[in-house]
Amino acid sequence: MLNHLPVIGVLFVALVLAVGLLWRNGGILRLGLAMLVLVALAAIPVFLSGEPAEESIEDVTGVSHASIESHEDAAKPAMIGLELLGLVALVALLRERGRGVPPRFAALLLIAVIALSSGLAWTAHLGGQIRHPELRVGAVSAVEASPVEDEEDRD
């Protein structure tokens, strides 16, 4: 369950930051920054569980090694991006204590969070392909692969 937190968490962070900007509410903006720090912290065990998960699943029938590698290759930059944004948010929270979050900074952070969310979503999609071959590009289901007889063919 924790694996979904970074992907869904950044979407909530983006929503909170957007609301804070729209309502010009410093408290909501600080909440968005704090949430980003927490999501970045929660992503650490998710990332660290990747290698043990790979070891336990790599020999399972139907699991593609290429899918595992694609997911791993996407996870590294997504993790680095999330941790960097979490660090930026933490520094901003500590620096702006009592003064408020500058709207321009919050807007730039919102743009970065939205960009990051697309990278995290792609990483999650690639992770889903590991155990769900039907998500792979070019996957053909058994129904699609079996020939269907037309009524004309039966005559």
C-alpha positions in Angstrom: 0.0 0.0 0.0 2.8 2.4 0.8 3.9 2.1 -2.9 1.0 4.3 -4.0 1.7 7.1 -1.5 4.3 9.0 -3.5 2.1 9.0 -6.7 -1.1 10.0 -4.9 0.6 12.1 -2.3 2.1 14.5 -4.9 -1.3 14.9 -6.5 -2.7 16.0 -3.1 0.3 18.3 -2.6 -0.4 19.9 -6.0 -4.1 20.4 -5.0 -3.3 21.9 -1.7 -0.7 24.3 -3.2 -3.1 25.3 -5.9 -5.8 26.0 -3.4 -3.4 28.0 -1.2 -2.4 30.1 -4.2 -5.9 30.6 -5.4 -7.2 31.6 -1.9 -3.9 33.5 -1.2 -3.7 31.6 2.1 -0.3 31.2 3.7 -1.4 28.5 6.1 -2.6 26.3 3.2 0.6 26.9 1.4 2.6 25.9 4.5 0.4 22.8 4.7 1.3 21.9 1.1 5.0 22.3 1.8 4.7 20.1 4.9 2.8 17.5 3.0 5.5 17.5 0.3 8.2 16.9 3.0 6.1 14.0 4.4 5.5 12.4 1.0 9.2 12.7 0.2 10.0 10.9 3.5 7.4 8.2 2.9 9.0 7.6 -0.6 12.3 6.5 1.0 11.1 3.1 2.3 9.1 2.6 -1.0 12.3 3.1 -3.0 14.4 1.0 -0.7 11.9 -1.9 -0.9 12.4 -2.1 -4.7 15.5 -4.2 -4.7 14.1 -6.8 -2.3 10.9 -6.9 -4.3 12.8 -7.5 -7.5 14.7 -10.4 -5.9 11.5 -12.0 -4.8 9.7 -11.7 -8.1 12.3 -11.9 -10.8 12.0 -15.7 -11.3 8.2 -15.8 -11.2 6.6 -17.1 -14.4 5.2 -14.3 -16.6 7.3 -11.6 -15.0 9.4 -9.7 -17.6 12.9 -8.8 -16.6 12.7 -5.9 -19.1 9.6 -4.6 -17.3 11.5 -4.7 -14.0 14.5 -2.8 -15.5 12.2 -0.2 -17.1 10.5 0.4 -13.8 13.8 0.6 -11.9 15.3 3.0 -14.5 12.3 5.4 -14.1 12.2 5.1 -10.3 15.7 6.5 -9.8 15.1 10.0 -11.4 11.6 10.1 -10.0 12.9 9.4 -6.5 15.7 12.0 -6.8 13.2 14.6 -8.0 10.8 13.9 -5.2 13.6 14.0 -2.6 15.0 17.3 -4.0 11.5 18.9 -3.9 10.9 17.6 -0.4 14.2 19.2 0.7 13.4 22.5 -1.0 10.0 22.4 0.8 11.7 21.7 4.1 14.2 24.5 3.7 11.3 26.9 2.7 9.3 25.9 5.8 12.3 26.5 8.1 13.3 29.7 6.3 9.8 31.3 6.0 8.7 30.4 9.5 6.6 33.4 10.6 7.0 35.3 7.4 4.8 33.3 5.0 5.5 31.5 1.8 6.1 33.8 -1.2 3.4 33.2 -3.9 6.0 33.1 -6.7 8.0 30.4 -4.9 4.8 28.4 -4.3 3.7 28.8 -7.9 7.1 27.5 -9.1 7.0 24.6 -6.6 3.5 23.8 -7.9 4.8 23.6 -11.4 7.6 21.4 -10.3 5.2 19.1 -8.4 2.9 18.8 -11.4 5.9 17.9 -13.6 7.1 15.4 -11.0 3.7 13.8 -10.7 3.8 12.9 -14.4 7.2 11.2 -13.8 5.8 9.3 -10.8 2.7 8.3 -12.7 4.9 6.9 -15.5 7.0 5.0 -13.0 3.9 3.6 -11.4 2.6 2.5 -14.8 5.9 0.7 -15.6 5.7 -0.9 -12.2 2.2 -2.1 -12.9 3.4 -3.8 -16.1 5.7 -6.1 -14.1 2.8 -8.1 -12.6 0.1 -7.1 -15.1 1.1 -8.1 -18.6 -2.2 -6.8 -20.0 -0.8 -3.2 -19.4 2.2 -3.8 -21.6 2.2 -2.2 -25.1 1.3 -4.8 -27.7 -0.2 -7.2 -25.2 -2.9 -9.3 -26.7 -5.6 -10.9 -24.6 -6.6 -14.5 -25.1 -9.9 -13.4 -26.4 -8.3 -11.2 -29.0 -5.8 -13.8 -30.0 -8.4 -16.6 -30.6 -10.0 -16.7 -34.0 -13.7 -15.8 -34.1 -16.0 -17.5 -36.6 -18.3 -15.4 -38.6 -21.8 -16.8 -39.3 -20.7 -17.0 -43.0 -17.7 -19.2 -42.1 -20.0 -21.8 -40.4 -22.1 -22.3 -43.6 
